[in-house]
Amino acid sequence: MTETLSNAGESAPPKRRYAPLAANENREDYSLRFAAHSFRKWSPFVVATTALGGIAYLADFAIGASIVLSYGFTSGLLAILAAAVVIFVTGVPIAAACAKSGVDMDLLTRGAGFGYFGSTLTSLVYASFTVIFFSLEGSIMGQAFELALGIPLPVGYLLATLIVLPFALYGMGAVAKMQTWTQPLWIAGLVLPFVVVLVREPGKFAEFTHFGGTDGAGAGFSAVGFGFGMGVALSLIGQIGEQADYLRFMPEKTAANKRSWWAAVLAAGPGWVILGAAKQLGGALLAFLALGVVGKTHALEPIAPYLEAVKPALGPAALTFAALFVVVSQIKINTTNAYSGSLSFANFFSRVLHRHPGRAWYVLVNCGIALALMEFGAFGFLNKILGFYSNVAIAWIGAVCADLVIAKPLGLSPRHIEFKRAYLHKINPVGFGSMLVASAVSIVAYFGAFGPVLAAFSPLLALVIAIVGVPALAVATRGKYYLARPNTVAVPGADLRATHTCSACGDPYELPDVADCAKQDGPICSLCCTLDRTCHDMCQESGPVELGLPAVRTA
């Protein structure tokens, strides 16, 4: 059993007992809940460092190389920069909302126009993002094992999966330490090949700007090439979810830490894309330089171009250093992929099955699916996978962003982020409907139904439809699908750090994580509310319930 109900005596109400892994918050990390103020013990700097450690991935190298080799330097450069602007702009409100409200991307989506079950779809979209990129990053690590140690790729993929499990299973504490300790080596390894090229062959940078690609695209600008390249780069828009998984642990913003708080949120939230775009262009440069030596296929595998770039400086030690850099990079990012994927899978299955064995089990689910993709050769279909995926991901992010930036400021939706089942409709057609329409139209366009130009720009089409659709549907529905009933517990001016004892499990939780439950006739925590199979949302019919227990201030 995932959790059980026990009765210690005839007069005592039955209490829910969670499985050991689900009950251990040092591993669970409030995975399906509001991140309690008492748990947010890290400084803005530590949270930002941990979040930025997760962008050590080398898929950026492969993505940038793939774009520029396919569409040429000019179109590729503009595509990467344009995608970065879109990702940054949409990422700012999402990062700020998650850091301020202490919620992850799934909980944010629930309260930003999707409804309680409507956001289950986005949980799968987000989970697929972490699985896809885990498989791509794991493939890169497997390639490093093969080149440096002669380990066959299938075995290397398995090792690449197993090596991240200890970090992802232990949660934020272990992840923060690992990211901090490995950061200096990673930064040194990232910068080294470009310093070597700058010192030894500075003319190659200018030569790179005239590169016309390997597929005959030419060095000039191509609108279609620009569009397709931007679509591939925009597949990374879901990365803001992984950043938000760490930003929810930001300490409360105060007058004293306001500047450092905002600096950390912007740097660790949308700021990742600045380094990400630079890495894409850097990966394209290294692929261009190594093209004549290793060929196109291996030029798309980051380890081979990286090795060719550092050989002149490191000599016989180049292979060892290159392999070490790749392995460290992939551990850093795939720990984040596994960690974030476990949150999404846990959110999805807890609502569908009303069971929660613990976040750690879903780490294994995420890693197992990713390993299967590696073994089936997902890396060889990089452009096609990411180009298709971006249509769905950008529709989701666009809808959430539109709610935060347009609907909430205009009063078309509640200004706070309500994520608890007790107060939400199952489906909110505002965000959920906008995402479905935007995704469907853009996918049809992507497969050429509306001509080659819209096929190339289908992700932007999805973004526009989602952003326009949210306020239009909010006006049409008068915002009545955002809340099933008012939240009379966490009212303005309430002490958010005060706790109530959940009448279902008997544990204390801070006020934002508590609802008034008609079935229990008292307070209930958000997760017990989620897992209840028998209440049939009776609270939405009976109205508010007096909590009946005094709030207790946490120490």
N, C-alpha and C positions, 0 to 999 in steps of 0.2 A: 504494500500500500504506500502511496505517496504521502498521505497524511491520514490520520485517524481521528475519530471522535471518541473521547474517553469520558467516563462518568465515575468520579471518585466516591460518590455517595448518592443516596436516593434523592436528596434535595438539591444537590449541586447540578448546575446545567452542564451539558456535555461540552467538552473543550476540544478544539482542534489541535492535534499534535503533528508538527511538520517533521519530515524525514531529517536526519542529522545534517546532511549537506545543505538543505534549504533553510534550516534553523541557524546555521553558522554564518553570521553576517560578515565575518572576516573573509569568507570565500564567496558568499552570496552577493556582497556589495549592494544590498538593496536593489537587486536586479529588476524586480517588477514594481518597485515602489518609488515614492518620493525619497530623495536622498536626504536623510535627517541632518539637521544642523549640527547635532552632536557628533555625527560621523565625518563631517567635513573639516578634518583637522589639518589639512595641508594648506600651505600658503599659495597665493596666486602663482608665484614663480614655479613651485613644484608641480602644480597642476598643469601649467602651460608646458613645462619641460617634458612631463610625461606624455601629454597629448601630442606634442611636436615630435617626440621620439617615435611615434607611430607612423610618421610619414617618411621613414627611412627606406621605403620600398624602392626596388629597382625596376618595377613595372613601368615607372615613369620613363626610364631609359628606353625600354622596349617600345612604349607607346610613341614617344617622340621620334625614335628611329623609324618606326613603321609609317608614321604620318609623312615625314620628310622624304623617306625613300620612295613612298608611293606618289606623292603629289608635288615634290620639289621644295626648295628652300623657301621661296617667297610665299607660296600658298600655305605651306606647313607652318611657317613662323606666324603668319597672321591668324591662322586657325587656332594655334596654341594660345596666343595672346588673347584672342576674342573669347575663347572658352574660359580662360582664367578670369577675365572681367565678369562674365556671367556668374561663375562659381563664387567669386568674392562678394558680389553684390547680393546674391541670394543667401549667402552664408552668414552675413552680419546679423540680421534679425533672428535667425534660428539660433546662432551661438549665444547671443545675448539672452534670449528667452530661456534656453536650457540652463545657463549659468545662474540666472536670476531666480528661476522657479525650482531648481533642483530636480529636473526631470530629464529623462533620456529622450531620444528621438521618437520612440513609440508612444510614450505618454504625451509628448508634445503634440503629435499628430492626432491623437484622440481628441484633444481639446481645441485643435486648430482646424475644425471643419469636417472631420471624418467620422466621428461617433465611435462608440465603444467597439462594435464589431467591424465597422468600416475600416478601422486602422489595422485589422488583422491582415488585410491584403498588403498594406505597406510594410508590415512586419516581414512578410515573405519577400517583398521587393528588396528590402534592406538586407535580409538574411542572404538573398541570392548575391547581392553586392559583395558581402564578406566572403562568401563561398567562391565566387568567380575570382576575386583578387587573391584569396588564399591559394587557389590552385595555380594562378599565374606566378605568384611569388615563390611558391613551393617548387614549381617547374624550374625557375631560375636557380634556386638553391641546388636542385638535383643536377642541373647542368654544370654547376661549379664542382659538385662532388665527382661527376664523371670526368671532367677535364683535369682536376687536381689529383684525384685519388684512383681514377679508373673504375669507380663504382658504377655498375649499370644503372641506367635511368630509372627503371621501375623500383629498384632498391633505394636509390637516392631519393625518390619521391616519398617513400615510406619513412626514411630517416628525417627528411625535411618536415614531415608531419609530426613525428614523435618528439622531435627536439623542442617544440614550442609548448607542449602540453604542461610541463611543470609550472611555467610562468602563468599561462592562461587560467589554469585550474585554481590558483591561489588568489586571484583577484588584484585589486588596485594596489595593495601594499607591495606585493612581489613585483608587479608590473612597473611601479614607480621606481623601485630600486634598480631593476634591470635596465630601464631606459636611461636613468641617470648615469650608471656606471659605464655603459657602452657608448655614451654620446661622444666623448673625446675621440675615441678610435674611429667612430663612424664619420665624424666631421673631417678628420685628417684623411681618411680614405676617399671621401667624396671630392675633396679639393685637389688631391695629388695629381691625377691624370691631366687635369686642365692646366696646372702649373707647369708640368713637364712639357706639354704641347706649346704653351706660351713661350717658354724659354728656348726650346729646341727648334720649333717650327712655327713661328708667329704668323708667317704668311698663309698658313692653312686656314686661319679664321676667315680671311678675305676670300680665299678659294671656295670655302664652304658656302658663302653667300651666293655663289653662281651655280650651285649644284641643282641640276634639273631632275633628280630622282632616277630611279632605276626602271620605271615603267613608262618612260617616254612622256611624262607630264610637262617637262620643260622648266626652265628657271623662272619664267614669267608667272604672272598671277592668273589663276583659273578659279572662277567662281564656284564651279562644281567641286573641284579639288579642295578649295577652302571650306566649303560646306561639309563635305564628307570628313575632312580632317578635323573640323571643329566638333562634329558628332562623336568621333572617337574620343577626343579629349574631354568632351562633356560627360562621358560615362563616369568620370571621376567625381561628378557632382554629389554622389552619395557619400563621399568621404566625410562630409560635414556631420553625418550621423556618428561616425566613429570619433570625431573630435568632440561631439556633444556628450558621448558616453563618459568622457573624462571631465568635461566642463561642468557637468552636474555636481561635481564635488568642489566647485569653487566656493570659498568662504563667502559669507554674506557681504554685500557691498556696503561700506560705511564711508563716512566723510574722510576718515584717516587713510583708507586703502583705495579710494575711488580711482586714482590714476593708475595704480598698479593693477587693479581689478580690470579696468577697461583695456589696458595694454595687454594683459594676459588673455582676455577673451578674444580680442582682435587678432593677436598673434597666433594663438592656439586654435581659434575657430576658423574664420575664412582666410587668415594669414598663411595657412599651410600651402595655399595654391600659388603663392609667390615663389616659394622654393620649388614647388611642384612644377611650375612652368619652366623655371630655370633648369631643372633636372631633365625635363623633356627635351629642351633644346640642347643640353649637354650630351644627352644620350644620342641624339641625332648626329651631333658633331663627331662623337667617338665612332659611331657606326660608319659615317662617311669616311673617316680616316682609315678604318680597318677594312673597308669594303674590298679593296683590291687584294688584300692578304687572306682574309677568311671567307670571302664570298657573302652573298646576300643573306642566306639562311642563318649563318652564324653571326652575321653583323646585327641581326635582330635579337640575339641572345646576349644580354649585357656582359657576361663574364668574358667573352672573347674580345670585343672591342676594348674593354677596360684593361685586359691583360696586355694587348698590343700597345696601349698608351703608356703604361707604367714600365714596360720592359727596359727602355733606355735608361731609366733612373735606378731601377732596382736589380737589374741583371738576373742572375739565377734565383733570387728571392722573389721575383715578380709573381710567379704562379702562386706561391704560398700566400703572399700578401693579398693578391686579388681574390683568392678563394676565401681567405679569412674575412675580407671586407664584405663579400657577397653573403657569407653565412651570417655575419653579425647583422647586416642590413635586413636580411630575411627573417631572422629571429625577432627583431624589433617590430617589423610590420605584421608578421603573421601571428605574433602574440596578440596584437590589437585586433586583427581580423577574427581570430578565434574567440577572443573576449567579447567583442561586439556582436559577433554572430550568435554567441550563446545567449545574449540578452534578447535578441530578436526571436530566436526559436523559442525561448522560454515564454516570452510574451504571447506568441502565437498559440502554442500548445496549451498554455494555462487557460486561455479563453475558450478554446475549442473543446478541450478534454476536461476542464475543471480539475486538473491535477498539476502538481508542481513538485517533482522529485528533487529540484535544486538546479541552479544554473550550471554547475560543474558537469552534469550529465549532457547538457546541450553543447558544451565544448566538444565532446566526443562526436556528437551528431554533425556539427559543423565541419570538424576535421575529417570525418569519414567521407562525407559527400565531396569535399574538396579533393581528397586523395583519389577518389574514383574519377573525377574530372581530369586530374593529372595523368592518371594511367591511360585514359582514353585520348590523350593528346590535345587538350584544350588550348595549349599555348600556340599550336599551329593555326588556330582560327581566331587569333587575337583581334584583328580589325572587325571581323564579322560579328563576333560575340559582343564586343564593346559598342559597336555602332548600333546594333539592335537594342541592347540594354539601355542605352542613353535615352531612348524615346520614352521609356516607362519611368526611369529614375527622374528625369527632368520634369515630367508631368507631376509627379509626387512632390518634389521639392518646390516647384512653382506654385502649387496649390497651397502648401503650408506657408510659404513666404507671403503669398497674397493675403492670406488671412491675417498674418501678423502685421503687415505693412499697410493694408488697405481696410479690411473689414473691421478690425479691432479699433483702430484710431477713429473710424467713422461711426462707431457704435453699432455696426451691423452684426457684431458678435460680442460675447462677453469679453471683458478686458483681461480677465485672469485665465489661466490654463487649468481647465477642469478635466481631470483624467479618471475619476472614480466612477465605476459602473453605476453606483446608486443615483448619479445625477445625469447620466448621459443616455440619449437615444441610441438604439443599436446602430442605426445608419443615419448619418447626416449627409443629405444629398449635395450640400454646398461643396465641400472639399472632395468627398468621395466621388460625386458625380462629375465634377470638373476634371479630376484625374482620369476617370474612365474614358470620358469623351476625348480628352487631349491625347491619351495614350492610343486609343483606337484610331483616331484620325491620323496621327503621326506615323503609326506603324503601317497603315495602308499607304501613306505617302512614301515611307521608306522603301517599300517594295515596288515603287514606280507607278502607282495608280494615277498620280497627278503630274507625271512628267519628271525628267531628270533633275530639274532645279529644286523642286520641292522634295524630291527623294534625298537630295544632298542636305537640304536644310530642315529635314523633318524634326530634329530635336528642338530647333527654335520654334517651329510651328507648334509643337507640344507645349512649350513654355508660354507662348502668347495665349493659346487657348485656355490653359490652366489659370493664368493670371487674370484674364478677362472673365472667365467663367465663375470664379469665386465671388466677387462682389455682385455680379449679375444674379447668381442663384441666391445669394444672401438677401438681396432686395426682393427677389421673387417669392422666397419662402418666409420673408420677414424675420429671419433668424430664429424661427421657432424650433428648429431641430438641433440647436446647439445644446440646450439644457432640457432634460425631461422634467426637472423640478429645481427650485432654487436650493443652493447650498446654504443652509442656515447655521452651519457649524463654524466654518472658517470665514466669518464675516469680517468686513473691514475693521481694522483696529484690534482684532483679536491677537492674543499672544501666540505667535506661530511656533514658539519653542515649547509651549505647554504640551503636556501629554495626557492622553486618556488610555485606560486599559481596555483593550479589545475584548468585547464580551464573547467572542467566538474562540479565540486562542489564548486569552489571558495575558498577553504581552502588551507593554506600553508603547504607544507610537505618538509621534508629534502630530499636532493638530491638522496640518495639511494632508496627512495620510489617513485621516479618520472621517468616516461618514456616520450618519444616524441611521440605524437599521431597524425597520419595523418588525422583522422576524425575531431578532434578538432583543428588541425593545431596549436598545442601548447603543453604545458606540461600537463600531466595527472597523477594523483596519482594511485598507484597500485590497490587500491580497486575499484575506478571508472572504471579502465581498466578491471578488473575482471567482473564487473557487466554489462558492455555494451553488449546489445543483438544484436545490428544492425551493428557493424563495420565489422564483419566477418574477423577480423585480417588483414584489408587492409594495415596496416603499414608494414606488412611483405612482401608486394608486392611493395609498393611505396618507401620504404627505409626511411632514417632518415629525421626528420623534425627539422628545427631551432626552438628552444624554444621561442625566440622572447621576452622574459621577463628577466630582469636582476636578477641574484641571489641576495637574501637578506639575510644577515647574521643574525642568531638568536641572541637574546639578551643573 
